[in-house]
Amino acid sequence: MVTIEVLGTGCAKCKSLLKNVEKAVQESGVEAEIVKVDSLQEIMDRGVMMTPALFIDGEAKAVGRAPGVEEIKKLLKK
């Protein structure tokens, strides 16, 4: 199972990224746990200075932007 984390405090981009992640997981059929991280302290502890951020299995895949559904699906296949 893949662990996908969406880091963000609740801004429009963060919400958009979360929706894109949910849709990408549903369309790709990947078994994944989606975790929303909105603790500012935890976000800063990971070295993220701009939100939203996308982490897959603990590795930063996108920071400061919200990738689209197709890009997320490609990241899940790697």
N, CA, C and O atoms as CSV, one atom per row, in Angstrom:
chain,resi,resn,atom,element,x,y,z
A,1,MET,N,N,0.844,-1.184,0.000
A,1,MET,CA,C,0.000,0.000,0.000
A,1,MET,C,C,0.888,1.246,0.000
A,1,MET,O,O,1.912,1.304,0.680
A,2,VAL,N,N,0.469,2.223,-0.771
A,2,VAL,CA,C,1.189,3.479,-0.909
A,2,VAL,C,C,0.629,4.474,0.108
A,2,VAL,O,O,-0.581,4.539,0.325
A,3,THR,N,N,1.519,5.243,0.727
A,3,THR,CA,C,1.075,6.306,1.619
A,3,THR,C,C,1.271,7.637,0.916
A,3,THR,O,O,2.386,8.002,0.545
A,4,ILE,N,N,0.167,8.359,0.739
A,4,ILE,CA,C,0.206,9.664,0.075
A,4,ILE,C,C,-0.146,10.710,1.114
A,4,ILE,O,O,-1.177,10.622,1.781
A,5,GLU,N,N,0.723,11.703,1.242
A,5,GLU,CA,C,0.475,12.771,2.202
A,5,GLU,C,C,0.327,14.092,1.465
A,5,GLU,O,O,1.137,14.438,0.605
A,6,VAL,N,N,-0.717,14.816,1.816
A,6,VAL,CA,C,-0.954,16.153,1.279
A,6,VAL,C,C,-0.697,17.122,2.427
A,6,VAL,O,O,-1.425,17.128,3.420
A,7,LEU,N,N,0.346,17.944,2.285
A,7,LEU,CA,C,0.699,18.903,3.317
A,7,LEU,C,C,0.149,20.267,2.934
A,7,LEU,O,O,0.414,20.769,1.842
A,8,GLY,N,N,-0.610,20.855,3.830
A,8,GLY,CA,C,-1.167,22.176,3.571
A,8,GLY,C,C,-2.103,22.592,4.685
A,8,GLY,O,O,-2.649,21.759,5.408
A,9,THR,N,N,-2.277,23.889,4.808
A,9,THR,CA,C,-3.061,24.430,5.921
A,9,THR,C,C,-4.526,24.653,5.579
A,9,THR,O,O,-5.296,25.095,6.432
A,10,GLY,N,N,-4.922,24.358,4.356
A,10,GLY,CA,C,-6.332,24.492,3.995
A,10,GLY,C,C,-6.620,25.560,2.962
A,10,GLY,O,O,-7.773,25.945,2.768
A,11,CYS,N,N,-5.581,26.043,2.298
A,11,CYS,CA,C,-5.787,27.048,1.243
A,11,CYS,C,C,-6.464,26.393,0.027
A,11,CYS,O,O,-6.611,25.172,-0.021
A,12,ALA,N,N,-6.862,27.192,-0.928
A,12,ALA,CA,C,-7.554,26.677,-2.116
A,12,ALA,C,C,-6.687,25.670,-2.877
A,12,ALA,O,O,-7.194,24.648,-3.342
A,13,LYS,N,N,-5.392,25.947,-3.008
A,13,LYS,CA,C,-4.496,25.027,-3.712
A,13,LYS,C,C,-4.379,23.702,-2.970
A,13,LYS,O,O,-4.309,22.637,-3.585
A,14,CYS,N,N,-4.359,23.780,-1.639
A,14,CYS,CA,C,-4.247,22.557,-0.827
A,14,CYS,C,C,-5.477,21.682,-1.016
A,14,CYS,O,O,-5.370,20.464,-1.160
A,15,LYS,N,N,-6.645,22.313,-1.013
A,15,LYS,CA,C,-7.889,21.564,-1.211
A,15,LYS,C,C,-7.937,20.969,-2.610
A,15,LYS,O,O,-8.395,19.842,-2.796
A,16,SER,N,N,-7.466,21.723,-3.585
A,16,SER,CA,C,-7.429,21.255,-4.967
A,16,SER,C,C,-6.510,20.037,-5.093
A,16,SER,O,O,-6.850,19.065,-5.767
A,17,LEU,N,N,-5.345,20.097,-4.441
A,17,LEU,CA,C,-4.408,18.976,-4.492
A,17,LEU,C,C,-5.024,17.726,-3.869
A,17,LEU,O,O,-4.889,16.630,-4.413
A,18,LEU,N,N,-5.694,17.887,-2.739
A,18,LEU,CA,C,-6.328,16.747,-2.081
A,18,LEU,C,C,-7.373,16.101,-3.000
A,18,LEU,O,O,-7.436,14.875,-3.101
A,19,LYS,N,N,-8.182,16.912,-3.659
A,19,LYS,CA,C,-9.186,16.383,-4.598
A,19,LYS,C,C,-8.505,15.657,-5.754
A,19,LYS,O,O,-8.950,14.585,-6.167
A,20,ASN,N,N,-7.422,16.242,-6.279
A,20,ASN,CA,C,-6.697,15.618,-7.391
A,20,ASN,C,C,-6.102,14.274,-6.978
A,20,ASN,O,O,-6.127,13.312,-7.746
A,21,VAL,N,N,-5.570,14.217,-5.761
A,21,VAL,CA,C,-4.990,12.964,-5.259
A,21,VAL,C,C,-6.077,11.899,-5.143
A,21,VAL,O,O,-5.886,10.763,-5.577
A,22,GLU,N,N,-7.212,12.265,-4.558
A,22,GLU,CA,C,-8.307,11.310,-4.398
A,22,GLU,C,C,-8.775,10.784,-5.749
A,22,GLU,O,O,-9.029,9.589,-5.900
A,23,LYS,N,N,-8.889,11.673,-6.724
A,23,LYS,CA,C,-9.340,11.265,-8.059
A,23,LYS,C,C,-8.298,10.386,-8.744
A,23,LYS,O,O,-8.650,9.396,-9.385
A,24,ALA,N,N,-7.024,10.735,-8.615
A,24,ALA,CA,C,-5.945,9.954,-9.237
A,24,ALA,C,C,-5.897,8.543,-8.654
A,24,ALA,O,O,-5.710,7.574,-9.390
A,25,VAL,N,N,-6.065,8.423,-7.341
A,25,VAL,CA,C,-6.052,7.107,-6.696
A,25,VAL,C,C,-7.236,6.284,-7.188
A,25,VAL,O,O,-7.092,5.104,-7.507
A,26,GLN,N,N,-8.395,6.909,-7.245
A,26,GLN,CA,C,-9.597,6.208,-7.698
A,26,GLN,C,C,-9.451,5.740,-9.141
A,26,GLN,O,O,-9.794,4.601,-9.458
A,27,GLU,N,N,-8.949,6.603,-10.013
A,27,GLU,CA,C,-8.829,6.256,-11.442
A,27,GLU,C,C,-7.738,5.228,-11.708
A,27,GLU,O,O,-7.869,4.400,-12.610
A,28,SER,N,N,-6.657,5.277,-10.926
A,28,SER,CA,C,-5.533,4.375,-11.190
A,28,SER,C,C,-5.711,3.011,-10.539
A,28,SER,O,O,-5.064,2.041,-10.933
A,29,GLY,N,N,-6.596,2.937,-9.536
A,29,GLY,CA,C,-6.817,1.670,-8.852
A,29,GLY,C,C,-5.703,1.296,-7.889
A,29,GLY,O,O,-5.655,0.164,-7.409
A,30,VAL,N,N,-4.811,2.228,-7.603
A,30,VAL,CA,C,-3.716,1.976,-6.667
A,30,VAL,C,C,-4.276,1.916,-5.252
A,30,VAL,O,O,-5.141,2.707,-4.878
A,31,GLU,N,N,-3.769,0.966,-4.473
A,31,GLU,CA,C,-4.187,0.864,-3.080
A,31,GLU,C,C,-3.362,1.882,-2.303
A,31,GLU,O,O,-2.141,1.759,-2.208
A,32,ALA,N,N,-4.036,2.890,-1.747
A,32,ALA,CA,C,-3.302,3.969,-1.099
A,32,ALA,C,C,-4.030,4.479,0.132
A,32,ALA,O,O,-5.258,4.448,0.224
A,33,GLU,N,N,-3.222,4.950,1.074
A,33,GLU,CA,C,-3.744,5.636,2.248
A,33,GLU,C,C,-3.435,7.118,2.027
A,33,GLU,O,O,-2.281,7.498,1.827
A,34,ILE,N,N,-4.472,7.942,2.065
A,34,ILE,CA,C,-4.296,9.387,1.864
A,34,ILE,C,C,-4.359,10.065,3.223
A,34,ILE,O,O,-5.332,9.925,3.963
A,35,VAL,N,N,-3.297,10.803,3.535
A,35,VAL,CA,C,-3.199,11.475,4.827
A,35,VAL,C,C,-3.105,12.978,4.593
A,35,VAL,O,O,-2.277,13.441,3.808
A,36,LYS,N,N,-3.951,13.730,5.272
A,36,LYS,CA,C,-3.917,15.199,5.200
A,36,LYS,C,C,-3.109,15.696,6.384
A,36,LYS,O,O,-3.449,15.419,7.534
A,37,VAL,N,N,-2.040,16.431,6.107
A,37,VAL,CA,C,-1.190,16.979,7.164
A,37,VAL,C,C,-1.391,18.489,7.183
A,37,VAL,O,O,-0.970,19.188,6.261
A,38,ASP,N,N,-2.040,18.991,8.241
A,38,ASP,CA,C,-2.284,20.429,8.296
A,38,ASP,C,C,-1.604,21.110,9.480
A,38,ASP,O,O,-1.823,22.295,9.729
A,39,SER,N,N,-0.782,20.360,10.207
A,39,SER,CA,C,-0.029,20.933,11.320
A,39,SER,C,C,1.142,21.740,10.759
A,39,SER,O,O,2.026,21.194,10.099
A,40,LEU,N,N,1.135,23.038,11.029
A,40,LEU,CA,C,2.188,23.917,10.534
A,40,LEU,C,C,3.557,23.461,11.035
A,40,LEU,O,O,4.543,23.533,10.301
A,41,GLN,N,N,3.620,22.994,12.275
A,41,GLN,CA,C,4.886,22.524,12.841
A,41,GLN,C,C,5.412,21.313,12.079
A,41,GLN,O,O,6.599,21.245,11.760
A,42,GLU,N,N,4.527,20.353,11.785
A,42,GLU,CA,C,4.965,19.160,11.053
A,42,GLU,C,C,5.388,19.518,9.630
A,42,GLU,O,O,6.356,18.963,9.110
A,43,ILE,N,N,4.668,20.440,9.006
A,43,ILE,CA,C,5.021,20.877,7.653
A,43,ILE,C,C,6.420,21.500,7.667
A,43,ILE,O,O,7.250,21.187,6.814
A,44,MET,N,N,6.674,22.375,8.628
A,44,MET,CA,C,7.989,23.028,8.721
A,44,MET,C,C,9.078,22.019,9.088
A,44,MET,O,O,10.203,22.125,8.600
A,45,ASP,N,N,8.761,21.048,9.936
A,45,ASP,CA,C,9.735,20.023,10.325
A,45,ASP,C,C,10.223,19.226,9.115
A,45,ASP,O,O,11.339,18.707,9.118
A,46,ARG,N,N,9.400,19.131,8.101
A,46,ARG,CA,C,9.781,18.398,6.877
A,46,ARG,C,C,10.527,19.286,5.887
A,46,ARG,O,O,10.920,18.831,4.813
A,47,GLY,N,N,10.721,20.553,6.252
A,47,GLY,CA,C,11.471,21.463,5.386
A,47,GLY,C,C,10.639,22.069,4.275
A,47,GLY,O,O,11.187,22.631,3.326
A,48,VAL,N,N,9.322,21.965,4.377
A,48,VAL,CA,C,8.443,22.531,3.351
A,48,VAL,C,C,8.169,23.985,3.697
A,48,VAL,O,O,7.620,24.286,4.757
A,49,MET,N,N,8.556,24.890,2.795
A,49,MET,CA,C,8.358,26.316,3.041
A,49,MET,C,C,7.176,26.886,2.246
A,49,MET,O,O,6.681,27.974,2.540
A,50,MET,N,N,6.739,26.132,1.243
A,50,MET,CA,C,5.581,26.565,0.444
A,50,MET,C,C,4.610,25.405,0.325
A,50,MET,O,O,5.002,24.287,-0.009
A,51,THR,N,N,3.343,25.676,0.600
A,51,THR,CA,C,2.327,24.642,0.449
A,51,THR,C,C,1.512,24.950,-0.795
A,51,THR,O,O,1.502,26.094,-1.249
A,52,PRO,N,N,0.837,23.975,-1.352
A,52,PRO,CA,C,0.742,22.600,-0.878
A,52,PRO,C,C,1.985,21.791,-1.233
A,52,PRO,O,O,2.797,22.197,-2.064
A,53,ALA,N,N,2.112,20.642,-0.585
A,53,ALA,CA,C,3.192,19.715,-0.901
A,53,ALA,C,C,2.613,18.306,-0.973
A,53,ALA,O,O,1.686,17.953,-0.244
A,54,LEU,N,N,3.179,17.523,-1.863
A,54,LEU,CA,C,2.737,16.142,-2.062
A,54,LEU,C,C,3.894,15.209,-1.748
A,54,LEU,O,O,4.963,15.307,-2.350
A,55,PHE,N,N,3.674,14.304,-0.801
A,55,PHE,CA,C,4.666,13.298,-0.439
A,55,PHE,C,C,4.082,11.929,-0.753
A,55,PHE,O,O,2.934,11.643,-0.414
A,56,ILE,N,N,4.871,11.092,-1.395
A,56,ILE,CA,C,4.465,9.714,-1.664
A,56,ILE,C,C,5.502,8.812,-1.014
A,56,ILE,O,O,6.689,8.883,-1.333
A,57,ASP,N,N,5.042,7.963,-0.099
A,57,ASP,CA,C,5.915,7.082,0.680
A,57,ASP,C,C,7.076,7.845,1.308
A,57,ASP,O,O,8.217,7.385,1.282
A,58,GLY,N,N,6.776,9.021,1.874
A,58,GLY,CA,C,7.767,9.805,2.603
A,58,GLY,C,C,8.690,10.649,1.753
A,58,GLY,O,O,9.555,11.345,2.286
A,59,GLU,N,N,8.525,10.603,0.433
A,59,GLU,CA,C,9.395,11.356,-0.470
A,59,GLU,C,C,8.625,12.515,-1.099
A,59,GLU,O,O,7.519,12.329,-1.607
A,60,ALA,N,N,9.214,13.711,-1.061
A,60,ALA,CA,C,8.572,14.893,-1.643
A,60,ALA,C,C,8.510,14.749,-3.161
A,60,ALA,O,O,9.530,14.515,-3.810
A,61,LYS,N,N,7.317,14.889,-3.720
A,61,LYS,CA,C,7.132,14.793,-5.169
A,61,LYS,C,C,6.767,16.137,-5.785
A,61,LYS,O,O,7.060,16.382,-6.955
A,62,ALA,N,N,6.130,17.011,-5.005
A,62,ALA,CA,C,5.770,18.342,-5.488
A,62,ALA,C,C,5.663,19.266,-4.281
A,62,ALA,O,O,5.047,18.914,-3.275
A,63,VAL,N,N,6.264,20.448,-4.385
A,63,VAL,CA,C,6.221,21.419,-3.298
A,63,VAL,C,C,5.865,22.784,-3.880
A,63,VAL,O,O,6.466,23.231,-4.857
A,64,GLY,N,N,4.879,23.441,-3.264
A,64,GLY,CA,C,4.500,24.783,-3.700
A,64,GLY,C,C,3.580,24.825,-4.896
A,64,GLY,O,O,3.341,25.889,-5.468
A,65,ARG,N,N,3.060,23.662,-5.278
A,65,ARG,CA,C,2.127,23.613,-6.412
A,65,ARG,C,C,1.215,22.404,-6.259
A,65,ARG,O,O,1.482,21.492,-5.476
A,66,ALA,N,N,0.138,22.424,-7.024
A,66,ALA,CA,C,-0.833,21.334,-6.984
A,66,ALA,C,C,-0.834,20.614,-8.335
A,66,ALA,O,O,-1.481,21.073,-9.276
A,67,PRO,N,N,-0.115,19.489,-8.441
A,67,PRO,CA,C,-0.099,18.744,-9.706
A,67,PRO,C,C,-1.499,18.253,-10.076
A,67,PRO,O,O,-2.344,18.017,-9.213
A,68,GLY,N,N,-1.714,18.108,-11.366
A,68,GLY,CA,C,-2.998,17.627,-11.854
A,68,GLY,C,C,-3.144,16.120,-11.672
A,68,GLY,O,O,-2.199,15.432,-11.288
A,69,VAL,N,N,-4.329,15.629,-11.950
A,69,VAL,CA,C,-4.654,14.213,-11.774
A,69,VAL,C,C,-3.715,13.322,-12.592
A,69,VAL,O,O,-3.199,12.332,-12.072
A,70,GLU,N,N,-3.492,13.657,-13.850
A,70,GLU,CA,C,-2.655,12.820,-14.717
A,70,GLU,C,C,-1.217,12.754,-14.203
A,70,GLU,O,O,-0.599,11.690,-14.224
A,71,GLU,N,N,-0.683,13.891,-13.743
A,71,GLU,CA,C,0.697,13.902,-13.221
A,71,GLU,C,C,0.780,13.049,-11.950
A,71,GLU,O,O,1.762,12.332,-11.757
A,72,ILE,N,N,-0.213,13.115,-11.103
A,72,ILE,CA,C,-0.218,12.316,-9.869
A,72,ILE,C,C,-0.271,10.830,-10.216
A,72,ILE,O,O,0.422,10.021,-9.598
A,73,LYS,N,N,-1.091,10.471,-11.200
A,73,LYS,CA,C,-1.172,9.066,-11.614
A,73,LYS,C,C,0.190,8.561,-12.095
A,73,LYS,O,O,0.562,7.423,-11.810
A,74,LYS,N,N,0.928,9.392,-12.816
A,74,LYS,CA,C,2.280,9.005,-13.276
A,74,LYS,C,C,3.208,8.815,-12.087
A,74,LYS,O,O,4.003,7.876,-12.059
A,75,LEU,N,N,3.109,9.710,-11.102
A,75,LEU,CA,C,3.963,9.595,-9.915
A,75,LEU,C,C,3.655,8.320,-9.134
A,75,LEU,O,O,4.554,7.720,-8.546
A,76,LEU,N,N,2.397,7.908,-9.125
A,76,LEU,CA,C,2.006,6.695,-8.407
A,76,LEU,C,C,2.532,5.429,-9.072
A,76,LEU,O,O,2.719,4.412,-8.405
A,77,LYS,N,N,2.774,5.483,-10.378
A,77,LYS,CA,C,3.249,4.298,-11.107
A,77,LYS,C,C,4.741,4.071,-10.905
A,77,LYS,O,O,5.230,2.966,-11.141
A,78,LYS,N,N,5.469,5.087,-10.476
A,78,LYS,CA,C,6.927,4.972,-10.335
A,78,LYS,C,C,7.285,4.146,-9.126
A,78,LYS,O,O,8.465,3.940,-8.846
